[in-house]
Amino acid sequence: MKYITSIWATIALFLLLVGIRLLDPALVQQFRLNTFDAMIGTIEEKHSDQIVLLNISEETLAVHGQYPFPRQIYAQMISDLRNANAGLIGFTIMFPEADRFGGDEVFASWINDNGIILAQDADNSGKSSTAPYVGSATFGTGDPLDWVIKYSGLITNISQLEQGAWGHGLVNGMPEVDGLVRRIPLISQINGELYPAFSLETIRVMNQKPSYTVKVNEAGIEEIILRPFRINSDSNGSMWINPNTHFQDINYGSSELPDLQGKTVLIGLTAKGLSAQIPTPFGMKPAHSLQASAMQSIIDGAQISRPIWANALEIGVMLLFGLVVVLTAYYTSLWISSFTFIKVLGISIFGVWFAWFKFQILLDLSYPLVLFILLFTSTSFNNFYKQFVLRQQIKKQFETYLDPRQVMLLQKDPSLLKLGGERKEMTFLFMDIVGFTPISEHYKNNNDPEGLVKLINNYLDTMTKIILKNGGTIDKYMGDCIMAFWNAPLPCENHADMAVRTAVEILEAADELIAQLEDQGLPRIDVGIGINTGDCIVGNMGSESRFDYSVIGDAVNLGARLEGQTRNYDGVRVLLSQFTAGKCSERSFNQVDNITVKGKSERVTILTV
């Protein structure tokens, strides 16, 4: 646990979490994408005035019969749209085989030079290796072919139809790890050539541009330029779809077409059981709806983007803020570390949401928050565990010296215990059994050493309980002698009074024990108590491998010698110094003598209760 709860273990966890983010497994990607879904869901809904969706729906089948239709129906569809003042017309339906009804010639005549854009599908199993497309220009320091999604085949329309179309684009989606489509690739590589997406190609035709330009650097594709639009893209040339744009939906054949006022019309299949709807986080969508959303985002100039520097920024922020969380948790107080943690969360959340609402830039919030929370939890647990161990050490060290209530106070506030020693005024009590030798010989003569041990332990236990009850600390047992003190490790303002009160209670308890021994016919024993007050050094003393909480100083030695002086005065069981008497406010004392104590040159007035 020493190593598990160290700062190095937390740093190892930190680096592991960053490493997982660098590897970016599917679960991490899923969390990130779910966060992006929530952000994209906050976009205000709007209605498009530039694009209309024409659906081949159940109503269309009811009018025109079994699907697939003869190609003459599509020619009629173009004619109806032209009569309704439609602008460009895009088919997201493909025509890879010749019409079994022989309608290709009529359909091709209506496609020819009539503002029609046809769809293509990039597929590794596609039979075509090339198809009509518009070339692109590249500028920058990288090669877009190194970054875009690669395919080895194409599904195309029959050449008779493609020859007269104004544009050709791919209708591919870009499924994420969960199978949902959130992006479409604006450009894709097929056999070493760049092919545009259907939406990009339609915008190109709409603006009568001969081609588009790809800006690229060493980190990937930055943007695709199609004047007057600069289209933000991911490093692989993909574009995020805004699902919150609503388009006018028309079911072909259900009623007469309204005046379309030059709007671009995208035609797609929506009839149940005939079309493969595309799964998105916001429900199943037909292909022409996704392409329309991409087109509208380009037209509005407010594309959702995740720039090529997003990953580097997120990892850098995680490294910086994660290190701040760890260091403040280990090297500052709980309040500072908690405030820092909350501040880190706040800055992260604010930064991500500011980038989103101000610039519609997608930055990951999920993994950094998980990382910060795990780091703070880890460091908090480690600190809690260390505090718990410290409290257990305090309890173990002092539970035999102090009253349990004092031990609880030390556990709650370990700062009350200053390790290493400090100078302090304290009161010391030494208590010894008088007459120990005769009673020891009695038990020896009766071959009962166990009885002597039982007697002494009972005697010391009774006196110890009195000392602890009055807030004293047991320093040590020296055979039949007890050494105790007051005012450490917990403060005690009336330490002199408490020591004297303890001595009086010990005498009362001793009288009861003496009476019991006399009833048993045992030799009489008594107690001698010496008390002194003065400055000393108190703290943990000893060696690194073994130490004890104790006191040293002249005042301590004087207390011990006063206990020994009790044998020199008949009827005196307690002796205290003038220094203790001067600190007591509860009692009066009788002077016993004025003596010179061994080791001290000045005389000391000694008193008794």
N, C-alpha and C positions, 0 to 999 in steps of 0.2 A: 504493500500500500504506500510505502514511502516513495517509491518510484512512480507508481500509478498516479499519485496525487501531486507530483511535482510539476513545475512549469514546463519541463521538457516533454512530459507526457501530453500536456495540452498543446504544445507547439507541434508535436507529432500528429495529433488529431487534426490540428489546423492544416498542416501540409497534406495530410491524407484527403481532407475535404476539398482542398484546392486541386489536388491531383485528380479527384473524381470529376470535378468540373472541367478540367482540361481534357479528360477522356470523353466526357459528355455522353454517358450511356443513355439508353432509351428512356429510363425513368426520369432522369434529370431533364431531358428534352421535353418530356410530357408535362412536367410541372411548369416549365418555362412557357410552353405553348398554351397551357390553360390560363396562365397569367396574362398572356397576350390576348387571348380570347376575351377575358374580362375587360381589358383596356379597350379593345376594338369595339366591344359592346356599348361603350359610353359615347360613341360618336353619334351626334345628333342626326336623326333621320331626315332625308331630303328627297325631293322628287326630281327626276331628270326631265329636262326640257329638250334634250338633244337626241335621245335614243328611245326607240320603241321596240318592244319584243313581239314578234308575230309567232304564235304557237300553232303547231300542228297537233291538235288536241283531240279528245274524244268527240267534240262537236264537229271538228274537221272531218274525222272518219265517218261520222253519220251522214255528212253531205257528199263526200267524194269516194266513199267505199273503202275497200280493203287496202292496207298498206303493205308494200311500198306502192306509191301512186305511179301511174304512167307519167313520164317526164313532161308531157304536154300540160299537166296540171301545174307544174312548177313554172312553166312558161306563162300560163294564165295568171299565176300568183304575181309574177313580175309585172305583167300588164296591169293587173288591178292596183298594184302598189304605185306604178307610174301614174295611173289615173287619179290616185289619191295624193299626188304630190310628194311621194317619198323621196328622200335623198339617196344616199348610198344604200345598197341592199347586200347584206352579208348572209350567206348560208353556212350555218354550223353543221348542217347535214352533209354527208359525203356521198359521192356517186362513183364508187370504184369499179362498178361493172356496167356493161352496156344495158340499156333499157330493154326488157323483154317485150315491151309493147312497141318498140321502135320509135320512141318519142325524142331520142337524143338530138336529132337534127333540128327540130323545132325549138327545143330547150336551148341548144347552143346558139341559135340565132337570136334569142332574147338575151342571152348572156353577153354576146359580142358587143363590146363598147357600150355597155348600158349601166356602168357603175356597179358591177357585181364583184363581190369578194367571195372566194371559195375557200373551204376549209381543207386542211391536210392534217394527218395524224402521224406523229413520230412514234415508231414502234419497232423494236428490234426484230420482230418477226415479219415486218412489212416487206412486201416483195419488191418495192421500188427502191432504188439506190439514189435517185435524183428526182427533182421535181422543180417546177418553176418557182423562183424566189427572187427577191430584190437584194442585191448585194449591199454591203455595209462598208463604212470606213472606220478605221481604228486610230485613236491617238492615245498617247501615254507611254508608259514604260513596260507594259506587260502584253501578253497575248491572250485575247478572250477565249481562244480555243482551249486554253489550259484550265479554264474555270467553269465554263458552261456545262450543262447536262449533255451527255453524249448518247447518241442512238446510232444504230447501224442500218436502220431501214426506215421506210416510209410507206404509209398508205395514202394513195393519191386518187384523184378523180380521173376519169378517162380523159385522154388528151384532147378529144373533140370539144369537151366542155371547158377545159382549162385555158385553151388558146385565146379565148376572147375575154377572159376575166381581167379586171383591173388590178386585182391583188390576190395573193394566196398566203394563208397563215395557218400556223399550227394551233390546234384546239386542246393541246395537252394540259392537264392539270399537273400539280406537284404534290402528291400525297405525303403527309408527314409520318412520323413513327406510329401514330395512332390510326393511320389510314384516312384521316380527314384532309381535305384540300383547303389550304389557307392562302396559297400562293400559286401563281402561274409563271412559268419561265418565259420571259419576254423574248429571249433568243435561245436557240438550242443548236448543238452541233450534230450534223448528220454527215458521216463520211468526209469529215474535214471541212465542211462548209457551214456557215451560220444561216439558220432559217428563223424568220421572225414569228412571233405569236400572232394569232388572228387579230387580237385587239390592237397590237402595235401596227400591223399592216393596214388595218382599217383606218387608224389615225393618220398614217402616212398618205393613204389615198385621199382621205378627207382634206388634207392640207396640201395636196398636189406636190409632194416632195418626191424627188427621184430615189432617195435612199435615207438611211439613218446612220448615226455615228455612235460608236461604242468607246467610252472613256474607261481606260483600264490602267491599273498599276500593279506593283508586285504583290499586293494583298488581295487582288481580285478586281471585279468590275465595279466601278464607282457609279456610273450613270449611263443612260442611253439618251442621246440628244436627237430630237426630231423637232426642228424649229417650228413654232416658238417654244416647244416644250423641252424641259430637261427632266427626265424621268429617273427618280432615285431607284436604285436596285440593290439587292443583296449581292454579295461577292460572286455568286454564281449566275447573276443576271436575272434573278426572279423578282417578282413584284407581289406585294401583299394586297389582298382583295378587301375592299371595303364593302361589307354586306348590307350596309344601312342606307343604300340608295334604292329607291323604288322607281320602277319603270312602268310606263303604260303597257299593259298586257292586252293583246288582241288575239282571240281565237279565230283563226282563218276559217271563213265559210259560215260562221255563226250569224253574221250580219254584214251589212255593207260597211266598207272601210271608211273611217272618218278622214277628214282633211289632215294629212300628216305634216304639212307646212315645212317640207324639206328636211325632216328629221331622218336620221340614219335608222334603218330597220334591220334587226338581226332576227333571222328565222331559225327556229329550233324545234325539236320534237319533244312534246310533253305528254303525249298519250300514254296512259298507264299500260305497262307490260311491253311497250315497244321501245322505250328509250332507257338508257342506263343513266339514271340520275346520279349526280356526283355528290358524295357525302361531304358536308362541311360542318364546322362547329355550330352553325346556325340553321341546320336542317339540310334536306336534300335539295340540290339545285340543278337545273338543266344547264347544258354547256353554254348556250347563248346568254343565259343570265350572268354567268361568271365572266364571260368576255365583255359583256355590257358594263359590269361593275368596274372592270379594269379600265375600259375606255373612259368611263365617266371620271374616274380618279385622275387619269392623265389630263383630261380636258379641264378639270377643276384646278389642276396644279397643286393639289393637296394630297399627295400620295403618302400612304403609310410606308414607313421605311425602317429598316434595321441596317445602319451603315456598317461598312466593313471594319470600322474601329470599335464597334459595340462590344465584341468579345474581349478585346484587349482592355477596354475601359472597365468592364465588369470585373475581370480578374484582378486588375490593378487596384480597384476600390476594395475588393474582398481582402487582398493582401494587406493594404494599408489599414483599413478599419478593423480587420480581424486582429492585427497585431496590437492596435490601440486597445481593443477590448481585453485581450489577454494581459497586457502589461499593466493596465489600470486595475484589473481585478486582482493581480498578484502583489502590486506594489503600492496601492493606495487603499483608502478606507472603503468600507461597503457603500457609503453614501456617494462618494466620488465615482466609484466604479459603476454603480447603478445609474447615476446621472449620465455618465459617459456612454453607457450601453443604450440608454433611451435616446440620447442625442444622436448616436450612430444610426439607430433605426430611423429616427426622424429625418436626418439628412438624406439617408438612402431613399426613403419613401418620397420625400419632397423632390429630390433630384430626378427620380424616375417619372413621377407624375408631371413635373414641370416640362421635361423633355417631351412627354407625350402630349399634353394639352397645348403646349406652345408650338411644338414643331412636328407633332405626330411621329416621333421617333420611338421605336420599341426598344426599351432596355429591360433586362431581366431583373425582376424584384424578388422572385421566389427563392432562388438558390442563395443569394447573399443573405436574405433574412434567415433562412434555415441555418446557414453557416454561423451567423452572428449569435443566434439563439443557442445553438449547440455549444459554441465556445463559451458563452456566458454561463450556460448551465453547467458545463464541465468545470469551469473555474470556480463557480459558486459552490458546487458539490465538493471540490477539493478543499476550498477554504472552510466550508462547513465541517468536513471530515477532520481537518487539522485542528479546528476549534474544539471539536468533539474529543479528539485524542488529548488535547491540552486539558480539557475539563476532567477527563478520566484520570490523567496524570495528577492533576491537582487533588482530585478526590482520593486517589490512592495514596498520595504523599501526606495528606493532612487529615484523613478520616480517623486516624488513630491519635492525632494530636488535638483536634478541634472538635467543638460541638458541631453536629450535623448541619445546624442552621448557618454556622459560619462557613462550612464547606460549600454549601449551596450559594452563598454570596460570592465566594471566590470563583465558583464555576460560572456564575452569571457575568462576573466582571474580573477576568484574570489580571487586569491592570492593577488591581489592588495588591497583587503579589509582585513585588519588584525583586527579581532574581539578581544575585550577585553581591548583595549587601548594601545596606544604607545606614546612616547614623540616625539614631532615634532615641528619645527618652522613653524608658519602659520601666515596668516594675517586675521584679523577679521573686519567685517563691521557691525555697528549697524545703522539702519535708523528708524527714528520716525517721525510722522506727528506733525508739530508745528501748533498750533491753532486748535487743535481738539475739545477743549471744546466749543468754540463759535459755530462752525458749528454743533456740537452735539445738543446744545440747540436750534439751529434754526430748526432742524428736529423734535426735541421734541415738540417745540411750535406749529409746523404745524401738529402734530400728524402723522408723517411719518417716523417711525423707519425703515421701509423697505427701504426707500430712502437712509438713512444713511448707511445701510448695503451694498446697491448696490454701493454707492460712495466709501466706504472703500475697498470693494472687487475689484472694478475697479482700484483703486489706487494701491493696493498691487499687483494685477495681472500684472500691467504694470511694476512695479519695479522688481518683481520676474523674469519676462522674460529677463530683462536686466542683472540681476545677473547670471542667468543660461546661457545666451548667452556668457558671458565672463568667463565661467568655474567655477563659484562659486557654493558652496553648501549651500542650505537653511537649517539652523539649526532648526529654529522654528519661528512661528509667535506669538507675545505677544501683543494681541489687535491690535493696529495700528502700532506696531513696528515689523521690520524684523531683524533677526540676521542671518548673513551669514559668511562663511569663505572660504579661498582658501588653496590649497596644501593638501587636504584630501577630500575624500579617494584616489583620484588620484593625483599623483605628479604634481606640477606646479612651475617651477623654478622662474618665474617672478610674484610670487603671490602678492607682494606688488604693482607692476605696474598695475596688473589686477584689484585689489581692487580699486585703485585710479581712473583708467579708468572707472570702473563701477560707482563710485560716480559722476563723471563728466556727464556721460550719464543719470544718475538718475536726476541730476539737470536740464538737458535739457528737459527731459520728464516731470518733475514737473512743469517747466515753462509753458508748453503747457496745462497741466491740470489746473493750476492756472488761466490761461487766460480763459479757458472754464467755470470755476466756476464763475469768475467775470462777464462773459457775461450773466450768469443765475441769477445774483444778489445775489449770495451766499457769505457768509463770506470767507475772504481769508485764505487759509491754505498754509503751506510751509513744507519743510523737514529739518531735522537736521541729519547729518551723522557724526559718529565717527569711526575712523580707527586706528588700532594698529597692530603691528607686534611683535611676540615674541614666546617663547616656551610655549607649553601647552601639556595636555594629551588629545588625541582624540581617540574615539572608542565607542563601544556600552556600554552604562551606564544605570543603573537602577536595576531592580530585574529580577529574572528568568522568572517571568510571564509577565513582561512588561519592555521593555527597549527602549532606543532611541540612535541614533547615534549623539553624541554631543561632545563638548569640555569644558574643565575646566582649570583654571589656572589664575594667576595674569594678564597675558597679555590679557586674555579675559575680565577680569573685567575693565582693563584700557580702552579698546575699548568702553565698555558700558558707562563709566563715561565721556569720551570725547564727546560722542553723547549728553549727558546731558549738557555739557559745552557750546554747540553751542548757548544756550539761553542767555549766558552772554556777547556775543559780537555782536554788531549790524552789520548786513550785512554779517556775517560769517555763512555759511550753512554747511561747511565741516571742521572738525578738525581732524588732524592726528598727531601722535606722531613723535618724532625725530627718533624713531626706524624704523618706516615705511618710512619716508623721506630718511633715509640713505640707504634703500634697493631699492629705485626707481631710475631708469636710464632714464625714458622717460620724466620727467617733472621737473620744478623748483617750489619752494614753498616760501611763505611769512611767516615769523615767526609772530605768533600772541601773544604769551605770554610765560612765564616760571612760571609754577604753581606747587603747591603741591596738589596732588589728594588724595581724601579721601582713607584711608587705606594704603597709601604709604608715607614713610618718605622723600625720595629723591624727588627733584623737577624734573618736566618733561617739556621739551620744546615742545610747541604745535604749529603746522603750519597749513596753509590752502593752497589750490591749487591756 
